[in-house]
Amino acid sequence: MLKSSIAVIAGLLSNVILSILFDTILKILGIIPYDHLHISASLVLFVLSYRIVFSIFGCYLTAKLAPKNPMKHSFILGGIGLILSITGVIFAGHLGPWWYSWSLVFLTLPIAYLGGKIYLWQENSK
């Protein structure tokens, strides 16, 4: 149980830390504004794209660290992400375009699947 929890927490933390770090770097460089209300659709798509990559990596890491059932662990992280995404729609949906928050809701479980599958494909190719 402890190893399973560590696997999920590691995947979650990697996603959060990478996203915050990259957001901060882009803000310091002046690429994205500190005010999330004045951001172009193309910039929102850019932010969404790198956060998708970080999320896939987080689910991959969770699957890799899982003591058994890597897909199950990846989907547990995806479930946590789904809950957080729905919470974001409810409480923070006004901070950007409506479609950004909803895209996170709809993409979370496919991202979890893909992260887990990439790990399995890598393991099966050894």
C-alpha positions as CSV (number, residue, x, y, z in Angstrom):
1,M,0.0,0.0,0.0
2,L,2.8,2.4,0.9
3,K,4.6,1.8,-2.5
4,S,1.3,2.4,-4.3
5,S,0.8,5.6,-2.5
6,I,4.3,6.8,-3.2
7,A,3.9,5.9,-6.9
8,V,0.7,8.0,-7.2
9,I,2.1,10.9,-5.1
10,A,5.3,11.0,-7.2
11,G,3.4,11.2,-10.4
12,L,1.1,13.9,-9.1
13,L,4.0,15.9,-7.7
14,S,6.0,15.6,-10.9
15,N,3.1,17.0,-12.8
16,V,2.5,19.9,-10.4
17,I,6.2,20.8,-10.0
18,L,6.9,20.7,-13.8
19,S,3.8,22.7,-14.6
20,I,4.5,25.4,-12.0
21,L,8.2,25.5,-12.8
22,F,7.6,25.9,-16.6
23,D,4.8,28.4,-16.0
24,T,7.1,30.5,-13.8
25,I,10.0,30.4,-16.4
26,L,7.6,31.5,-19.1
27,K,6.3,34.3,-17.0
28,I,9.8,35.5,-16.1
29,L,10.7,35.4,-19.8
30,G,7.5,37.4,-20.6
31,I,6.1,34.7,-22.8
32,I,2.9,34.3,-20.8
33,P,1.4,37.2,-18.7
34,Y,1.0,37.1,-15.0
35,D,-2.6,38.1,-15.5
36,H,-4.4,34.9,-16.8
37,L,-7.4,36.9,-17.9
38,H,-5.6,38.5,-20.8
39,I,-4.1,35.5,-22.6
40,S,-4.6,34.6,-26.3
41,A,-6.2,31.4,-27.4
42,S,-2.9,30.3,-29.1
43,L,-1.0,30.8,-25.8
44,V,-3.7,28.9,-23.9
45,L,-3.2,26.0,-26.4
46,F,0.5,26.2,-25.9
47,V,0.1,26.0,-22.1
48,L,-2.4,23.1,-22.5
49,S,0.0,21.3,-24.8
50,Y,3.0,21.3,-22.4
51,R,0.7,20.5,-19.4
52,I,-0.6,17.5,-21.4
53,V,3.0,16.3,-21.9
54,F,3.8,16.8,-18.1
55,S,0.6,14.9,-17.2
56,I,1.5,12.0,-19.5
57,F,4.9,11.9,-17.9
58,G,3.3,11.9,-14.4
59,C,1.1,9.0,-15.3
60,Y,4.1,7.2,-16.9
61,L,6.1,7.7,-13.7
62,T,3.3,6.5,-11.5
63,A,3.0,3.3,-13.7
64,K,6.8,2.8,-13.6
65,L,6.9,3.1,-9.8
66,A,3.8,1.0,-9.1
67,P,4.6,-2.3,-7.3
68,K,2.1,-4.1,-9.5
69,N,-0.9,-3.2,-11.8
70,P,0.7,-0.1,-13.5
71,M,-2.4,0.8,-15.5
72,K,-4.5,0.7,-12.3
73,H,-2.1,3.1,-10.6
74,S,-2.0,5.4,-13.7
75,F,-5.8,5.5,-13.7
76,I,-5.8,6.3,-9.9
77,L,-3.7,9.3,-10.7
78,G,-6.1,10.1,-13.6
79,G,-9.0,9.9,-11.2
80,I,-7.3,12.4,-8.9
81,G,-6.7,14.6,-11.9
82,L,-10.3,14.3,-12.9
83,I,-11.5,15.4,-9.5
84,L,-9.1,18.3,-9.5
85,S,-10.1,19.3,-13.0
86,I,-13.8,19.3,-12.2
87,T,-13.0,21.3,-9.1
88,G,-11.1,23.8,-11.3
89,V,-14.1,24.1,-13.6
90,I,-16.3,24.9,-10.6
91,F,-14.1,27.2,-8.7
92,A,-11.5,28.6,-11.1
93,G,-13.1,28.3,-14.5
94,H,-13.4,32.1,-14.7
95,L,-9.6,32.5,-14.8
96,G,-9.3,31.6,-18.4
97,P,-11.3,30.6,-21.4
98,W,-14.1,28.2,-20.5
99,W,-12.8,25.5,-23.0
100,Y,-9.4,25.3,-21.2
101,S,-10.9,24.1,-18.0
102,W,-13.3,21.7,-19.7
103,S,-10.5,20.3,-21.9
104,L,-8.7,19.3,-18.8
105,V,-11.8,17.4,-17.6
106,F,-12.2,15.5,-20.9
107,L,-8.5,14.8,-21.5
108,T,-7.5,13.6,-18.0
109,L,-8.5,9.9,-18.3
110,P,-7.1,9.5,-21.9
111,I,-3.9,11.1,-20.6
112,A,-3.8,8.6,-17.8
113,Y,-4.3,5.7,-20.2
114,L,-1.6,7.0,-22.5
115,G,0.9,7.5,-19.7
116,G,0.3,3.9,-18.4
117,K,0.4,2.4,-21.9
118,I,3.7,4.1,-22.8
119,Y,5.2,2.5,-19.7
120,L,3.8,-0.9,-20.7
121,W,5.0,-0.6,-24.3
122,Q,8.4,0.3,-23.0
123,E,8.4,-2.7,-20.7
124,N,7.2,-5.1,-23.4
125,S,9.9,-4.0,-25.8
126,K,12.7,-5.0,-23.5
